[in-house]
């Protein structure tokens, strides 16, 4: 199964943002700092995952 780099980074961004959001709202309040942390987690995940190439399949030789 081949997954494009964009789809892979989108899923990673959603996962990172959801993780940060769940942690941020434990006290039932979302502050500006927590919102910035969520945004940075999503943007960071998009950039890092998109920049790292998929491993090449060596079985198709």
PDB file with one MODEL, atoms N, CA, C and O in Angstrom:
MODEL        1
ATOM      1  N   UNK A   1       0.850  -1.179   0.000  1.00  0.00           N
ATOM      2  CA  UNK A   1       0.000   0.000   0.000  1.00  0.00           C
ATOM      3  C   UNK A   1       0.892   1.238   0.000  1.00  0.00           C
ATOM      4  O   UNK A   1       1.799   1.352   0.825  1.00  0.00           O
ATOM      5  N   UNK A   2       0.642   2.147  -0.906  1.00  0.00           N
ATOM      6  CA  UNK A   2       1.433   3.370  -0.998  1.00  0.00           C
ATOM      7  C   UNK A   2       0.624   4.541  -0.446  1.00  0.00           C
ATOM      8  O   UNK A   2      -0.525   4.762  -0.828  1.00  0.00           O
ATOM      9  N   UNK A   3       1.248   5.278   0.455  1.00  0.00           N
ATOM     10  CA  UNK A   3       0.613   6.445   1.040  1.00  0.00           C
ATOM     11  C   UNK A   3       1.432   7.657   0.641  1.00  0.00           C
ATOM     12  O   UNK A   3       2.649   7.684   0.827  1.00  0.00           O
ATOM     13  N   UNK A   4       0.768   8.649   0.097  1.00  0.00           N
ATOM     14  CA  UNK A   4       1.498   9.846  -0.324  1.00  0.00           C
ATOM     15  C   UNK A   4       2.008  10.609   0.878  1.00  0.00           C
ATOM     16  O   UNK A   4       1.498  10.463   1.989  1.00  0.00           O
ATOM     17  N   UNK A   5       3.020  11.426   0.641  1.00  0.00           N
ATOM     18  CA  UNK A   5       3.607  12.223   1.727  1.00  0.00           C
ATOM     19  C   UNK A   5       2.596  13.211   2.293  1.00  0.00           C
ATOM     20  O   UNK A   5       2.621  13.506   3.488  1.00  0.00           O
ATOM     21  N   UNK A   6       1.707  13.725   1.449  1.00  0.00           N
ATOM     22  CA  UNK A   6       0.714  14.686   1.943  1.00  0.00           C
ATOM     23  C   UNK A   6      -0.301  14.020   2.865  1.00  0.00           C
ATOM     24  O   UNK A   6      -0.654  14.580   3.903  1.00  0.00           O
ATOM     25  N   UNK A   7      -0.772  12.835   2.499  1.00  0.00           N
ATOM     26  CA  UNK A   7      -1.736  12.131   3.344  1.00  0.00           C
ATOM     27  C   UNK A   7      -1.092  11.728   4.662  1.00  0.00           C
ATOM     28  O   UNK A   7      -1.715  11.809   5.721  1.00  0.00           O
ATOM     29  N   UNK A   8       0.151  11.298   4.586  1.00  0.00           N
ATOM     30  CA  UNK A   8       0.876  10.891   5.776  1.00  0.00           C
ATOM     31  C   UNK A   8       1.057  12.075   6.722  1.00  0.00           C
ATOM     32  O   UNK A   8       0.878  11.926   7.931  1.00  0.00           O
ATOM     33  N   UNK A   9       1.404  13.238   6.198  1.00  0.00           N
ATOM     34  CA  UNK A   9       1.607  14.403   7.050  1.00  0.00           C
ATOM     35  C   UNK A   9       0.280  14.933   7.599  1.00  0.00           C
ATOM     36  O   UNK A   9       0.234  15.445   8.718  1.00  0.00           O
ATOM     37  N   UNK A  10      -0.786  14.814   6.828  1.00  0.00           N
ATOM     38  CA  UNK A  10      -2.104  15.242   7.301  1.00  0.00           C
ATOM     39  C   UNK A  10      -2.538  14.420   8.514  1.00  0.00           C
ATOM     40  O   UNK A  10      -3.009  14.972   9.508  1.00  0.00           O
ATOM     41  N   UNK A  11      -2.377  13.118   8.428  1.00  0.00           N
ATOM     42  CA  UNK A  11      -2.741  12.250   9.546  1.00  0.00           C
ATOM     43  C   UNK A  11      -1.864  12.536  10.763  1.00  0.00           C
ATOM     44  O   UNK A  11      -2.354  12.550  11.893  1.00  0.00           O
ATOM     45  N   UNK A  12      -0.586  12.763  10.538  1.00  0.00           N
ATOM     46  CA  UNK A  12       0.316  13.073  11.655  1.00  0.00           C
ATOM     47  C   UNK A  12      -0.065  14.395  12.318  1.00  0.00           C
ATOM     48  O   UNK A  12      -0.013  14.512  13.543  1.00  0.00           O
ATOM     49  N   UNK A  13      -0.449  15.391  11.515  1.00  0.00           N
ATOM     50  CA  UNK A  13      -0.875  16.671  12.069  1.00  0.00           C
ATOM     51  C   UNK A  13      -2.134  16.553  12.898  1.00  0.00           C
ATOM     52  O   UNK A  13      -2.244  17.160  13.964  1.00  0.00           O
ATOM     53  N   UNK A  14      -3.084  15.773  12.412  1.00  0.00           N
ATOM     54  CA  UNK A  14      -4.323  15.565  13.161  1.00  0.00           C
ATOM     55  C   UNK A  14      -4.036  14.843  14.472  1.00  0.00           C
ATOM     56  O   UNK A  14      -4.585  15.197  15.515  1.00  0.00           O
ATOM     57  N   UNK A  15      -3.180  13.838  14.415  1.00  0.00           N
ATOM     58  CA  UNK A  15      -2.846  13.086  15.630  1.00  0.00           C
ATOM     59  C   UNK A  15      -2.123  13.963  16.643  1.00  0.00           C
ATOM     60  O   UNK A  15      -2.430  13.917  17.834  1.00  0.00           O
ATOM     61  N   UNK A  16      -1.174  14.754  16.185  1.00  0.00           N
ATOM     62  CA  UNK A  16      -0.431  15.636  17.098  1.00  0.00           C
ATOM     63  C   UNK A  16      -1.347  16.698  17.691  1.00  0.00           C
ATOM     64  O   UNK A  16      -1.273  16.983  18.886  1.00  0.00           O
ATOM     65  N   UNK A  17      -2.202  17.281  16.873  1.00  0.00           N
ATOM     66  CA  UNK A  17      -3.133  18.298  17.359  1.00  0.00           C
ATOM     67  C   UNK A  17      -4.137  17.734  18.344  1.00  0.00           C
ATOM     68  O   UNK A  17      -4.458  18.371  19.348  1.00  0.00           O
ATOM     69  N   UNK A  18      -4.633  16.542  18.058  1.00  0.00           N
ATOM     70  CA  UNK A  18      -5.594  15.918  18.966  1.00  0.00           C
ATOM     71  C   UNK A  18      -4.950  15.581  20.305  1.00  0.00           C
ATOM     72  O   UNK A  18      -5.560  15.756  21.360  1.00  0.00           O
ATOM     73  N   UNK A  19      -3.719  15.099  20.252  1.00  0.00           N
ATOM     74  CA  UNK A  19      -3.014  14.779  21.493  1.00  0.00           C
ATOM     75  C   UNK A  19      -2.789  16.028  22.334  1.00  0.00           C
ATOM     76  O   UNK A  19      -3.009  16.017  23.545  1.00  0.00           O
ATOM     77  N   UNK A  20      -2.353  17.094  21.693  1.00  0.00           N
ATOM     78  CA  UNK A  20      -2.127  18.346  22.419  1.00  0.00           C
ATOM     79  C   UNK A  20      -3.445  18.924  22.943  1.00  0.00           C
ATOM     80  O   UNK A  20      -3.484  19.482  24.039  1.00  0.00           O
ATOM     81  N   UNK A  21      -4.518  18.792  22.165  1.00  0.00           N
ATOM     82  CA  UNK A  21      -5.814  19.326  22.584  1.00  0.00           C
ATOM     83  C   UNK A  21      -6.373  18.569  23.779  1.00  0.00           C
ATOM     84  O   UNK A  21      -6.907  19.179  24.706  1.00  0.00           O
ATOM     85  N   UNK A  22      -6.254  17.253  23.767  1.00  0.00           N
ATOM     86  CA  UNK A  22      -6.754  16.458  24.888  1.00  0.00           C
ATOM     87  C   UNK A  22      -6.004  16.820  26.163  1.00  0.00           C
ATOM     88  O   UNK A  22      -6.603  16.938  27.232  1.00  0.00           O
ATOM     89  N   UNK A  23      -4.712  16.993  26.046  1.00  0.00           N
ATOM     90  CA  UNK A  23      -3.916  17.378  27.212  1.00  0.00           C
ATOM     91  C   UNK A  23      -4.282  18.785  27.678  1.00  0.00           C
ATOM     92  O   UNK A  23      -4.335  19.049  28.879  1.00  0.00           O
ATOM     93  N   UNK A  24      -4.534  19.683  26.732  1.00  0.00           N
ATOM     94  CA  UNK A  24      -4.800  21.079  27.078  1.00  0.00           C
ATOM     95  C   UNK A  24      -6.136  21.278  27.783  1.00  0.00           C
ATOM     96  O   UNK A  24      -6.247  22.160  28.635  1.00  0.00           O
ATOM     97  N   UNK A  25      -7.136  20.498  27.460  1.00  0.00           N
ATOM     98  CA  UNK A  25      -8.469  20.732  28.022  1.00  0.00           C
ATOM     99  C   UNK A  25      -8.779  19.847  29.231  1.00  0.00           C
ATOM    100  O   UNK A  25      -9.947  19.664  29.574  1.00  0.00           O
ATOM    101  N   UNK A  26      -7.777  19.312  29.862  1.00  0.00           N
ATOM    102  CA  UNK A  26      -8.004  18.503  31.057  1.00  0.00           C
ATOM    103  C   UNK A  26      -8.654  19.312  32.174  1.00  0.00           C
ATOM    104  O   UNK A  26      -9.397  18.765  32.990  1.00  0.00           O
ATOM    105  N   UNK A  27      -8.374  20.621  32.212  1.00  0.00           N
ATOM    106  CA  UNK A  27      -8.967  21.464  33.253  1.00  0.00           C
ATOM    107  C   UNK A  27     -10.229  22.189  32.768  1.00  0.00           C
ATOM    108  O   UNK A  27     -10.695  23.117  33.430  1.00  0.00           O
ATOM    109  N   UNK A  28     -10.779  21.783  31.636  1.00  0.00           N
ATOM    110  CA  UNK A  28     -12.012  22.328  31.061  1.00  0.00           C
ATOM    111  C   UNK A  28     -11.862  23.745  30.531  1.00  0.00           C
ATOM    112  O   UNK A  28     -12.868  24.385  30.223  1.00  0.00           O
ATOM    113  N   UNK A  29     -10.637  24.258  30.414  1.00  0.00           N
ATOM    114  CA  UNK A  29     -10.394  25.612  29.925  1.00  0.00           C
ATOM    115  C   UNK A  29      -9.273  25.557  28.896  1.00  0.00           C
ATOM    116  O   UNK A  29      -8.252  24.903  29.108  1.00  0.00           O
ATOM    117  N   UNK A  30      -9.476  26.250  27.780  1.00  0.00           N
ATOM    118  CA  UNK A  30      -8.441  26.327  26.745  1.00  0.00           C
ATOM    119  C   UNK A  30      -7.893  27.753  26.729  1.00  0.00           C
ATOM    120  O   UNK A  30      -8.589  28.693  26.344  1.00  0.00           O
ATOM    121  N   UNK A  31      -6.655  27.897  27.146  1.00  0.00           N
ATOM    122  CA  UNK A  31      -6.036  29.221  27.177  1.00  0.00           C
ATOM    123  C   UNK A  31      -5.352  29.513  25.845  1.00  0.00           C
ATOM    124  O   UNK A  31      -5.216  28.635  24.994  1.00  0.00           O
ATOM    125  N   UNK A  32      -4.929  30.754  25.684  1.00  0.00           N
ATOM    126  CA  UNK A  32      -4.238  31.157  24.462  1.00  0.00           C
ATOM    127  C   UNK A  32      -2.934  30.388  24.292  1.00  0.00           C
ATOM    128  O   UNK A  32      -2.599  29.961  23.187  1.00  0.00           O
ATOM    129  N   UNK A  33      -2.214  30.216  25.365  1.00  0.00           N
ATOM    130  CA  UNK A  33      -0.961  29.468  25.307  1.00  0.00           C
ATOM    131  C   UNK A  33      -1.173  28.024  24.885  1.00  0.00           C
ATOM    132  O   UNK A  33      -0.383  27.477  24.115  1.00  0.00           O
ATOM    133  N   UNK A  34      -2.227  27.410  25.380  1.00  0.00           N
ATOM    134  CA  UNK A  34      -2.541  26.036  24.986  1.00  0.00           C
ATOM    135  C   UNK A  34      -2.958  25.967  23.517  1.00  0.00           C
ATOM    136  O   UNK A  34      -2.633  25.005  22.820  1.00  0.00           O
ATOM    137  N   UNK A  35      -3.677  26.985  23.051  1.00  0.00           N
ATOM    138  CA  UNK A  35      -4.047  27.040  21.634  1.00  0.00           C
ATOM    139  C   UNK A  35      -2.824  27.162  20.740  1.00  0.00           C
ATOM    140  O   UNK A  35      -2.748  26.535  19.683  1.00  0.00           O
ATOM    141  N   UNK A  36      -1.876  27.971  21.171  1.00  0.00           N
ATOM    142  CA  UNK A  36      -0.626  28.116  20.405  1.00  0.00           C
ATOM    143  C   UNK A  36       0.138  26.794  20.397  1.00  0.00           C
ATOM    144  O   UNK A  36       0.709  26.413  19.375  1.00  0.00           O
ATOM    145  N   UNK A  37       0.150  26.104  21.516  1.00  0.00           N
ATOM    146  CA  UNK A  37       0.824  24.809  21.592  1.00  0.00           C
ATOM    147  C   UNK A  37       0.187  23.801  20.635  1.00  0.00           C
ATOM    148  O   UNK A  37       0.894  23.047  19.967  1.00  0.00           O
ATOM    149  N   UNK A  38      -1.129  23.786  20.568  1.00  0.00           N
ATOM    150  CA  UNK A  38      -1.834  22.891  19.647  1.00  0.00           C
ATOM    151  C   UNK A  38      -1.465  23.222  18.203  1.00  0.00           C
ATOM    152  O   UNK A  38      -1.159  22.329  17.414  1.00  0.00           O
ATOM    153  N   UNK A  39      -1.496  24.513  17.863  1.00  0.00           N
ATOM    154  CA  UNK A  39      -1.166  24.935  16.499  1.00  0.00           C
ATOM    155  C   UNK A  39       0.270  24.570  16.139  1.00  0.00           C
ATOM    156  O   UNK A  39       0.529  24.101  15.031  1.00  0.00           O
ATOM    157  N   UNK A  40       1.202  24.779  17.060  1.00  0.00           N
ATOM    158  CA  UNK A  40       2.596  24.442  16.793  1.00  0.00           C
ATOM    159  C   UNK A  40       2.797  22.939  16.656  1.00  0.00           C
ATOM    160  O   UNK A  40       3.629  22.498  15.863  1.00  0.00           O
ATOM    161  N   UNK A  41       2.047  22.149  17.417  1.00  0.00           N
ATOM    162  CA  UNK A  41       2.139  20.693  17.286  1.00  0.00           C
ATOM    163  C   UNK A  41       1.684  20.243  15.903  1.00  0.00           C
ATOM    164  O   UNK A  41       2.319  19.389  15.283  1.00  0.00           O
ATOM    165  N   UNK A  42       0.588  20.816  15.424  1.00  0.00           N
ATOM    166  CA  UNK A  42       0.077  20.457  14.100  1.00  0.00           C
ATOM    167  C   UNK A  42       1.052  20.886  13.009  1.00  0.00           C
ATOM    168  O   UNK A  42       1.396  20.092  12.133  1.00  0.00           O
ATOM    169  N   UNK A  43       1.494  22.130  13.059  1.00  0.00           N
ATOM    170  CA  UNK A  43       2.405  22.641  12.031  1.00  0.00           C
ATOM    171  C   UNK A  43       3.739  21.894  12.061  1.00  0.00           C
ATOM    172  O   UNK A  43       4.304  21.577  11.014  1.00  0.00           O
ATOM    173  N   UNK A  44       4.234  21.618  13.257  1.00  0.00           N
ATOM    174  CA  UNK A  44       5.492  20.871  13.374  1.00  0.00           C
ATOM    175  C   UNK A  44       5.372  19.465  12.805  1.00  0.00           C
ATOM    176  O   UNK A  44       6.272  18.998  12.106  1.00  0.00           O
ATOM    177  N   UNK A  45       4.283  18.799  13.095  1.00  0.00           N
ATOM    178  CA  UNK A  45       4.082  17.450  12.567  1.00  0.00           C
ATOM    179  C   UNK A  45       3.966  17.474  11.050  1.00  0.00           C
ATOM    180  O   UNK A  45       4.535  16.619  10.372  1.00  0.00           O
ATOM    181  N   UNK A  46       3.235  18.447  10.510  1.00  0.00           N
ATOM    182  CA  UNK A  46       3.131  18.546   9.052  1.00  0.00           C
ATOM    183  C   UNK A  46       4.500  18.703   8.412  1.00  0.00           C
ATOM    184  O   UNK A  46       4.832  18.006   7.454  1.00  0.00           O
ATOM    185  N   UNK A  47       5.284  19.615   8.943  1.00  0.00           N
ATOM    186  CA  UNK A  47       6.583  19.897   8.345  1.00  0.00           C
ATOM    187  C   UNK A  47       7.561  18.751   8.461  1.00  0.00           C
ATOM    188  O   UNK A  47       8.238  18.409   7.492  1.00  0.00           O
ATOM    189  N   UNK A  48       7.643  18.152   9.639  1.00  0.00           N
ATOM    190  CA  UNK A  48       8.604  17.077   9.849  1.00  0.00           C
ATOM    191  C   UNK A  48       8.231  15.840   9.047  1.00  0.00           C
ATOM    192  O   UNK A  48       9.088  15.256   8.385  1.00  0.00           O
ATOM    193  N   UNK A  49       6.978  15.434   9.094  1.00  0.00           N
ATOM    194  CA  UNK A  49       6.567  14.219   8.391  1.00  0.00           C
ATOM    195  C   UNK A  49       6.634  14.425   6.881  1.00  0.00           C
ATOM    196  O   UNK A  49       7.000  13.500   6.155  1.00  0.00           O
ATOM    197  N   UNK A  50       6.292  15.604   6.397  1.00  0.00           N
ATOM    198  CA  UNK A  50       6.355  15.859   4.956  1.00  0.00           C
ATOM    199  C   UNK A  50       7.799  15.873   4.465  1.00  0.00           C
ATOM    200  O   UNK A  50       8.065  15.469   3.333  1.00  0.00           O
ATOM    201  N   UNK A  51       8.725  16.326   5.287  1.00  0.00           N
ATOM    202  CA  UNK A  51      10.125  16.438   4.882  1.00  0.00           C
ATOM    203  C   UNK A  51      10.845  15.091   4.836  1.00  0.00           C
ATOM    204  O   UNK A  51      11.797  14.928   4.073  1.00  0.00           O
ATOM    205  N   UNK A  52      10.405  14.131   5.638  1.00  0.00           N
ATOM    206  CA  UNK A  52      11.074  12.831   5.689  1.00  0.00           C
ATOM    207  C   UNK A  52      10.481  11.925   4.608  1.00  0.00           C
ATOM    208  O   UNK A  52       9.280  11.652   4.626  1.00  0.00           O
ATOM    209  N   UNK A  53      11.302  11.456   3.671  1.00  0.00           N
ATOM    210  CA  UNK A  53      10.776  10.623   2.587  1.00  0.00           C
ATOM    211  C   UNK A  53      10.424   9.215   3.084  1.00  0.00           C
ATOM    212  O   UNK A  53      10.961   8.731   4.080  1.00  0.00           O
ATOM    213  N   UNK A  54       9.504   8.582   2.356  1.00  0.00           N
ATOM    214  CA  UNK A  54       9.168   7.206   2.661  1.00  0.00           C
ATOM    215  C   UNK A  54      10.342   6.293   2.325  1.00  0.00           C
ATOM    216  O   UNK A  54      11.114   6.587   1.412  1.00  0.00           O
ATOM    217  N   UNK A  55      10.478   5.215   3.037  1.00  0.00           N
ATOM    218  CA  UNK A  55      11.544   4.260   2.759  1.00  0.00           C
ATOM    219  C   UNK A  55      11.242   3.560   1.435  1.00  0.00           C
ATOM    220  O   UNK A  55      10.100   3.194   1.161  1.00  0.00           O
ATOM    221  N   UNK A  56      12.259   3.384   0.635  1.00  0.00           N
ATOM    222  CA  UNK A  56      12.078   2.719  -0.657  1.00  0.00           C
ATOM    223  C   UNK A  56      11.861   1.228  -0.452  1.00  0.00           C
ATOM    224  O   UNK A  56      12.448   0.618   0.441  1.00  0.00           O
ATOM    225  N   UNK A  57      11.017   0.656  -1.285  1.00  0.00           N
ATOM    226  CA  UNK A  57      10.743  -0.772  -1.221  1.00  0.00           C
ATOM    227  C   UNK A  57      11.852  -1.510  -1.968  1.00  0.00           C
ATOM    228  O   UNK A  57      11.997  -1.347  -3.179  1.00  0.00           O
ATOM    229  N   UNK A  58      12.631  -2.317  -1.257  1.00  0.00           N
ATOM    230  CA  UNK A  58      13.762  -3.005  -1.879  1.00  0.00           C
ATOM    231  C   UNK A  58      13.375  -4.362  -2.433  1.00  0.00           C
ATOM    232  O   UNK A  58      14.217  -5.036  -3.026  1.00  0.00           O
ATOM    233  N   UNK A  59      12.129  -4.788  -2.262  1.00  0.00           N
ATOM    234  CA  UNK A  59      11.713  -6.105  -2.764  1.00  0.00           C
ATOM    235  C   UNK A  59      11.360  -6.069  -4.245  1.00  0.00           C
ATOM    236  O   UNK A  59      11.200  -7.126  -4.854  1.00  0.00           O
ATOM    237  N   UNK A  60      11.235  -4.884  -4.843  1.00  0.00           N
ATOM    238  CA  UNK A  60      10.865  -4.767  -6.258  1.00  0.00           C
ATOM    239  C   UNK A  60      12.089  -4.762  -7.171  1.00  0.00           C
ATOM    240  O   UNK A  60      12.007  -4.241  -8.283  1.00  0.00           O
ATOM    241  N   UNK A  61      13.189  -5.308  -6.754  1.00  0.00           N
ATOM    242  CA  UNK A  61      14.417  -5.276  -7.556  1.00  0.00           C
ATOM    243  C   UNK A  61      14.389  -6.229  -8.696  1.00  0.00           C
ATOM    244  O   UNK A  61      15.354  -6.311  -9.456  1.00  0.00           O
TER     245      UNK A  61
ENDMDL
END
